[in-house]
Amino acid sequence: MKKNVITATKEKVLFIWRIPSLKVLFLINTILGFSTSFFIPYSSLFGIDEVGMSNAAFGIFMTVLALGGVTISSSLAKLSDTKLSRRYLLILTTFAGVIGYILFAYLRNYFALSVTAFFLLGASAAAVPQLWAYARDALKEAAIPAEDTPFIMNIFRMFFALAWTVGPALGAWLLILVDFKGLFLFVAAGYLLAFLTVLFLLKEVSKQKIVNQEALSVKKSIIKPHIFANLAAALLLSTATSIHMLNVPQFVTKVLHGTEMDVGLIFSVPPIFEVPMMIGLGLLATRMDVALLVKIGFVTAFTYFLLFNFVTEPWQIYPLQILSAAQVSITSGIAISYFQDFMPEAPGTATTLYMNTTQIGSTVGYLLFGLISEFINYDHMIAVYTLSAGLACVFIVLYGKERRIQTTAQTNAPGL
């Protein structure tokens, strides 16, 4: 039985590897994964400790960064589904990342950093959703069966996770050796490599024709109860995750008295487990209801945050990161296909709707972290985002059911 599973997995992976354009897409995805893994885990250390921002000012700064990503990526998403090619937009957004992070290496003025964050880093934030939407188009152009899409997209997400297995630890090492200036120059180099890869190796892919322009109507999609419930859950979990991401470095270094290397190792543990989990979950997604898997991912996230409340030593976080890997494998992997299915005729808009929802959740998280941490300790912040994750579970488990019911009804319909 085990042999059959291993053989089936090998065949699936080889099948994916033969799909046109995917080798280049995997490479770009990995490069962008490395680039983000160098900065995100240390953003609070950069703002609060390096630049000297207050907690509240840092929360506002991260909010500006998030709003730039939401505003610019939303505009680009609609253009990508109608007028401009995704390849052109990938060239534009990766180049914005190059310039943005070079400026971050040298700027320490709060206003200048905020302007750079909104326009340049905001534009670069659109690179990942456009890349994933391009991947969806590439699968359709290659006539890949719809039931295989969740597995392939999870493998695609896995390459992003692979970069995070060593990225944060390497980022910590770079931070010790060359400080934030050198770290940001390395991030800029990553975006430059992605830019050159897109420019010279990535070909144009035909986009799915939009039969009905209403497919692009985000407003009409959001007001549907089951979509609204799922988006609310995604927003709340993203809020919890962003507070957690910013809080962990401060919690480990200031409450648990750990080091920057401890922080790097903590962020490096989950991706090690994400890789095999994504493969296994991707296979499961071809055989069972994706909506059920997504709900399990949300409950796992809540459990992870809840257990974090009992941590008293840095080493105790390491085993908990296995739970983090499990929830990320679902909520950041399978969830992509799950939300793309809400608007199958407009994958760019659907992907960006999901990404923007999580980005808005991150914005709320940044504000809450900055404002609340002014008044309570970092260890008490854990209870705040645990509550947010709990509410996310309530929304997706109790109110996000219509999609599953509709799928069941279609399956049982005569002639299907």
C-alpha positions as CSV (number, residue, x, y, z in Angstrom):
1,M,0.0,0.0,0.0
2,K,2.8,2.4,1.0
3,K,4.6,1.5,-2.3
4,N,1.5,2.4,-4.3
5,V,1.3,5.8,-2.6
6,I,5.0,6.5,-3.2
7,T,4.7,5.4,-6.8
8,A,1.5,7.5,-7.3
9,T,3.3,10.6,-5.8
10,K,6.3,10.1,-8.0
11,E,4.1,9.9,-11.1
12,K,2.2,13.0,-10.0
13,V,5.4,15.0,-9.5
14,L,6.8,13.9,-12.9
15,F,3.6,14.8,-14.5
16,I,3.8,18.3,-13.1
17,W,7.4,18.7,-14.1
18,R,6.4,18.1,-17.8
19,I,3.9,20.9,-17.8
20,P,5.1,23.8,-20.0
21,S,6.3,27.0,-18.2
22,L,6.1,25.4,-14.7
23,K,9.8,24.9,-14.3
24,V,10.4,28.6,-14.7
25,L,7.4,29.4,-12.5
26,F,8.8,27.2,-9.7
27,L,12.1,29.0,-10.0
28,I,10.5,32.4,-9.7
29,N,8.3,31.3,-6.9
30,T,11.3,30.0,-4.9
31,I,13.2,33.3,-5.5
32,L,10.3,35.4,-4.3
33,G,10.0,33.0,-1.3
34,F,13.6,33.6,-0.4
35,S,13.2,37.4,-0.8
36,T,10.2,37.6,1.5
37,S,11.7,35.2,4.1
38,F,14.7,37.6,4.6
39,F,12.5,40.6,5.5
40,I,9.2,39.6,7.0
41,P,10.5,37.8,10.2
42,Y,12.6,40.8,11.1
43,S,10.3,43.6,10.1
44,S,9.4,44.5,13.7
45,L,13.1,44.4,14.7
46,F,13.9,46.8,11.8
47,G,11.1,49.3,12.6
48,I,11.3,49.3,16.4
49,D,15.0,48.6,17.1
50,E,16.8,49.8,13.9
51,V,14.8,52.8,12.9
52,G,13.6,53.7,16.4
53,M,9.9,53.8,15.8
54,S,7.5,53.5,18.7
55,N,5.2,50.5,18.6
56,A,2.3,52.6,17.5
57,A,4.3,54.3,14.8
58,F,5.5,50.9,13.6
59,G,1.9,49.7,13.4
60,I,1.0,52.6,11.2
61,F,4.1,52.1,9.0
62,M,3.2,48.5,8.4
63,T,-0.4,49.5,7.7
64,V,0.9,51.9,5.0
65,L,2.9,49.1,3.5
66,A,-0.2,46.8,3.5
67,L,-2.5,49.5,2.1
68,G,0.0,50.0,-0.8
69,G,-0.1,46.3,-1.5
70,V,-3.9,46.1,-1.5
71,T,-4.5,49.3,-3.5
72,I,-1.9,48.6,-6.2
73,S,-2.4,44.9,-6.5
74,S,-6.2,45.3,-6.9
75,S,-5.7,47.7,-9.8
76,L,-3.2,45.4,-11.4
77,A,-5.4,42.4,-10.9
78,K,-8.2,43.8,-12.9
79,L,-5.8,44.9,-15.7
80,S,-4.3,41.4,-15.7
81,D,-7.7,39.8,-16.3
82,T,-8.7,42.2,-19.0
83,K,-5.9,44.2,-20.8
84,L,-2.3,43.7,-19.7
85,S,-0.4,40.5,-19.8
86,R,0.6,38.9,-16.6
87,R,4.2,38.6,-17.8
88,Y,4.4,42.4,-18.3
89,L,3.0,42.9,-14.8
90,L,5.5,40.5,-13.3
91,I,8.3,42.4,-14.9
92,L,6.9,45.7,-13.5
93,T,6.3,44.4,-10.0
94,T,9.6,42.6,-9.6
95,F,11.5,45.7,-10.8
96,A,9.6,47.7,-8.2
97,G,10.9,45.3,-5.6
98,V,14.5,45.9,-6.7
99,I,14.2,49.7,-6.3
100,G,12.2,49.5,-3.2
101,Y,14.5,47.3,-1.2
102,I,17.6,49.2,-2.4
103,L,16.0,52.3,-0.9
104,F,15.2,50.4,2.3
105,A,18.9,49.6,2.7
106,Y,19.8,53.3,3.0
107,L,16.7,55.2,4.1
108,R,16.0,55.7,7.9
109,N,13.6,58.6,7.7
110,Y,10.1,57.5,8.7
111,F,8.3,59.5,6.0
112,A,10.6,58.4,3.2
113,L,10.3,54.8,4.3
114,S,6.5,55.1,4.4
115,V,6.4,56.5,0.8
116,T,8.7,53.8,-0.5
117,A,6.7,51.1,1.3
118,F,3.4,52.3,-0.1
119,F,4.4,52.7,-3.8
120,L,7.3,50.4,-4.4
121,L,6.9,47.6,-1.9
122,G,3.2,47.9,-2.4
123,A,3.7,47.3,-6.2
124,S,6.1,44.4,-5.5
125,A,3.5,42.7,-3.3
126,A,1.4,42.1,-6.4
127,A,4.1,39.9,-7.9
128,V,3.1,36.7,-5.9
129,P,-0.7,36.8,-6.7
130,Q,0.1,37.6,-10.4
131,L,2.6,34.7,-10.5
132,W,0.0,32.3,-9.0
133,A,-2.7,33.5,-11.4
134,Y,-0.2,33.0,-14.3
135,A,0.3,29.4,-13.0
136,R,-3.5,28.9,-13.1
137,D,-3.6,30.1,-16.7
138,A,-0.7,27.9,-17.6
139,L,-2.5,24.9,-16.2
140,K,-5.6,25.7,-18.3
141,E,-3.6,26.2,-21.4
142,A,-2.0,22.8,-20.9
143,A,-5.5,21.3,-20.5
144,I,-4.8,20.0,-17.0
145,P,-7.9,18.3,-15.5
146,A,-9.6,20.5,-12.9
147,E,-9.4,17.9,-10.2
148,D,-5.6,17.9,-10.4
149,T,-5.4,21.7,-9.9
150,P,-5.4,21.8,-6.1
151,F,-2.5,19.3,-5.9
152,I,-0.5,21.2,-8.5
153,M,-1.1,24.5,-6.8
154,N,-0.1,23.0,-3.5
155,I,3.2,21.8,-5.0
156,F,3.6,25.3,-6.5
157,R,3.1,26.8,-3.0
158,M,5.6,24.2,-1.7
159,F,8.4,25.8,-3.7
160,F,7.6,29.0,-1.9
161,A,7.8,27.1,1.4
162,L,11.2,25.5,0.5
163,A,12.7,29.0,0.5
164,W,11.4,29.5,4.0
165,T,13.2,26.4,5.3
166,V,16.5,28.2,5.3
167,G,15.6,31.8,4.5
168,P,14.9,33.1,8.0
169,A,18.0,31.5,9.5
170,L,20.1,32.8,6.6
171,G,18.5,36.2,7.2
172,A,19.5,36.1,10.8
173,W,23.0,35.2,9.8
174,L,23.1,38.1,7.3
175,L,21.7,40.4,9.9
176,I,24.5,39.6,12.3
177,L,27.2,40.0,9.6
178,V,26.0,42.9,7.5
179,D,23.2,44.5,9.5
180,F,19.9,45.6,7.9
181,K,21.6,47.5,5.0
182,G,23.2,44.3,3.7
183,L,20.1,42.3,4.4
184,F,17.9,44.6,2.2
185,L,20.5,44.6,-0.5
186,F,20.3,40.8,-0.6
187,V,16.5,41.1,-0.8
188,A,16.9,43.5,-3.7
189,A,19.2,41.1,-5.4
190,G,16.5,38.4,-5.1
191,Y,14.0,40.6,-6.8
192,L,16.5,41.4,-9.5
193,L,17.0,37.7,-10.2
194,A,13.3,37.2,-10.4
195,F,13.0,40.2,-12.7
196,L,15.7,38.8,-15.1
197,T,14.1,35.3,-15.0
198,V,10.7,36.7,-16.0
199,L,12.2,38.9,-18.7
200,F,14.3,36.2,-20.4
201,L,12.8,32.9,-19.5
202,L,9.0,33.3,-19.0
203,K,6.8,33.2,-22.1
204,E,3.4,34.8,-22.6
205,V,0.5,32.5,-21.7
206,S,-3.0,32.8,-23.1
207,K,-5.5,34.0,-20.5
208,Q,-8.9,32.4,-20.0
209,K,-11.5,34.5,-21.9
210,I,-14.0,36.2,-19.6
211,V,-17.4,35.4,-21.0
212,N,-19.2,37.7,-18.5
213,Q,-17.7,40.9,-17.2
214,E,-19.7,40.3,-14.0
215,A,-17.1,37.7,-13.3
216,L,-14.8,40.6,-12.4
217,S,-17.3,42.2,-10.0
218,V,-15.7,41.8,-6.6
219,K,-18.7,43.5,-5.0
220,K,-21.2,41.0,-6.3
221,S,-19.0,38.2,-5.2
222,I,-18.4,39.5,-1.7
223,I,-22.1,40.0,-0.9
224,K,-22.8,36.3,-1.4
225,P,-23.1,34.9,2.2
226,H,-20.9,31.9,1.9
227,I,-18.1,33.9,0.1
228,F,-18.4,36.7,2.7
229,A,-18.1,34.2,5.6
230,N,-15.0,32.6,4.0
231,L,-13.4,35.9,3.4
232,A,-14.2,37.1,6.9
233,A,-12.5,33.9,8.3
234,A,-9.5,34.5,6.0
235,L,-9.3,38.1,7.2
236,L,-9.5,37.2,10.9
237,L,-6.9,34.4,10.6
238,S,-4.6,36.7,8.7
239,T,-5.0,39.3,11.5
240,A,-4.0,36.7,14.0
241,T,-1.0,35.5,11.9
242,S,0.3,39.0,11.3
243,I,0.2,39.9,15.0
244,H,1.9,36.6,15.7
245,M,4.6,37.3,13.1
246,L,5.4,40.7,14.5
247,N,5.1,39.6,18.1
248,V,7.3,36.5,18.0
249,P,10.7,38.3,17.6
250,Q,9.8,40.7,20.4
251,F,8.4,38.0,22.6
252,V,11.4,35.7,22.1
253,T,14.1,38.4,22.5
254,K,12.5,40.6,25.2
255,V,10.3,38.2,27.2
256,L,12.0,34.8,26.8
257,H,15.5,36.5,26.5
258,G,16.4,34.6,23.4
259,T,18.5,35.7,20.5
260,E,18.0,36.8,16.9
261,M,19.3,33.3,15.8
262,D,16.5,31.8,17.9
263,V,14.0,33.9,15.9
264,G,15.5,32.7,12.7
265,L,15.4,29.0,13.7
266,I,11.8,29.4,14.9
267,F,10.7,30.7,11.5
268,S,12.8,28.0,9.7
269,V,11.2,25.0,11.4
270,P,7.7,25.1,9.8
271,P,8.8,25.0,6.2
272,I,10.8,21.8,6.8
273,F,7.5,20.1,7.6
274,E,5.4,22.1,5.1
275,V,7.1,20.4,2.1
276,P,6.0,16.8,2.8
277,M,2.7,18.0,4.2
278,M,1.9,20.0,1.1
279,I,2.5,17.0,-1.1
280,G,0.3,14.8,1.1
281,L,-2.5,17.4,1.4
282,G,-2.4,18.1,-2.3
283,L,-3.0,14.4,-3.0
284,L,-5.8,14.4,-0.4
285,A,-7.4,17.4,-2.1
286,T,-7.8,15.4,-5.3
287,R,-9.9,12.8,-3.3
288,M,-11.8,14.7,-0.7
289,D,-13.7,17.9,-0.2
290,V,-11.2,20.8,-0.3
291,A,-13.6,22.9,1.9
292,L,-13.3,20.4,4.7
293,L,-9.5,20.5,4.5
294,V,-9.6,24.3,4.7
295,K,-11.8,24.1,7.8
296,I,-9.3,21.7,9.4
297,G,-6.5,24.1,8.6
298,F,-8.3,27.0,10.4
299,V,-8.9,24.8,13.5
300,T,-5.3,23.8,13.5
301,A,-4.2,27.4,13.4
302,F,-6.4,28.2,16.4
303,T,-4.9,25.2,18.3
304,Y,-1.4,26.4,17.5
305,F,-2.0,29.9,18.8
306,L,-3.7,28.6,21.9
307,L,-0.8,26.4,22.8
308,F,1.6,29.4,22.3
309,N,0.1,30.9,25.4
310,F,1.8,28.3,27.6
311,V,5.4,28.8,26.2
312,T,8.0,29.8,28.8
313,E,11.3,28.9,27.0
314,P,12.4,29.5,23.4
315,W,13.0,25.7,22.7
316,Q,9.3,25.0,23.6
317,I,8.3,26.8,20.4
318,Y,10.1,24.4,18.1
319,P,7.7,21.4,18.4
320,L,4.7,23.8,18.2
321,Q,6.0,24.9,14.7
322,I,4.9,21.5,13.4
323,L,1.3,22.7,14.0
324,S,2.2,25.9,12.3
325,A,3.4,24.0,9.3
326,A,0.2,22.0,9.1
327,Q,-2.1,25.0,9.1
328,V,0.1,27.0,6.6
329,S,0.2,24.0,4.3
330,I,-3.6,24.2,4.1
331,T,-4.4,27.9,4.5
332,S,-1.7,29.1,2.2
333,G,-1.7,26.2,-0.2
334,I,-5.0,24.5,-0.9
335,A,-6.8,27.8,0.0
336,I,-5.5,29.3,-3.2
337,S,-7.4,26.9,-5.4
338,Y,-10.3,27.0,-2.9
339,F,-10.8,30.8,-3.4
340,Q,-10.0,30.7,-7.1
341,D,-13.0,28.3,-7.5
342,F,-15.3,31.2,-6.3
343,M,-14.5,33.1,-9.5
344,P,-13.2,30.5,-12.0
345,E,-13.5,32.8,-15.0
346,A,-11.2,35.4,-13.5
347,P,-8.3,33.7,-11.7
348,G,-6.3,36.9,-11.4
349,T,-9.2,38.8,-9.7
350,A,-10.1,35.8,-7.5
351,T,-6.5,35.3,-6.4
352,T,-6.0,39.0,-5.7
353,L,-9.4,39.0,-3.8
354,Y,-8.0,36.3,-1.5
355,M,-4.6,37.9,-1.2
356,N,-6.1,41.3,-0.6
357,T,-8.4,39.9,2.1
358,T,-5.5,38.4,3.9
359,Q,-3.5,41.6,3.3
360,I,-6.3,43.7,4.9
361,G,-6.3,41.2,7.7
362,S,-2.6,41.9,8.0
363,T,-3.3,45.6,8.1
364,V,-5.7,45.2,11.0
365,G,-3.1,43.0,12.7
366,Y,-0.3,45.6,12.2
367,L,-2.5,48.3,13.7
368,L,-3.6,46.1,16.6
369,F,0.0,45.1,17.3
370,G,1.2,48.7,17.3
371,L,-1.6,50.1,19.4
372,I,-2.2,47.3,21.9
373,S,1.5,46.5,22.5
374,E,1.9,50.1,23.8
375,F,-0.2,49.1,26.8
376,I,0.3,45.3,27.3
377,N,3.3,43.0,27.3
378,Y,4.3,40.9,24.3
379,D,3.3,37.7,26.2
380,H,-0.2,39.0,26.7
381,M,-0.5,39.9,23.0
382,I,-0.7,36.1,22.3
383,A,-4.2,36.0,23.9
384,V,-5.4,38.8,21.5
385,Y,-4.5,36.9,18.3
386,T,-5.7,33.6,19.7
387,L,-9.1,35.2,20.0
388,S,-9.0,36.4,16.4
389,A,-8.1,32.9,15.2
390,G,-11.0,31.5,17.3
391,L,-13.5,33.9,15.6
392,A,-12.1,32.8,12.2
393,C,-12.9,29.2,13.0
394,V,-16.5,30.2,14.0
395,F,-17.0,32.0,10.6
396,I,-15.7,29.3,8.4
397,V,-17.1,26.3,10.3
398,L,-20.6,27.7,11.0
399,Y,-21.3,30.1,8.2
400,G,-19.1,29.1,5.2
401,K,-21.2,26.1,4.3
402,E,-23.0,27.0,1.1
403,R,-20.2,26.2,-1.2
404,R,-19.9,22.6,0.2
405,I,-23.7,22.1,-0.1
406,Q,-23.7,23.3,-3.7
407,T,-20.9,21.0,-4.6
408,T,-22.7,18.0,-3.0
409,A,-25.9,18.9,-4.8
410,Q,-24.0,19.0,-8.1
411,T,-22.4,15.7,-7.4
412,N,-25.7,14.0,-6.8
413,A,-27.5,15.6,-9.7
414,P,-28.8,13.2,-12.4
415,G,-26.5,12.7,-15.3
416,L,-23.3,13.8,-13.4
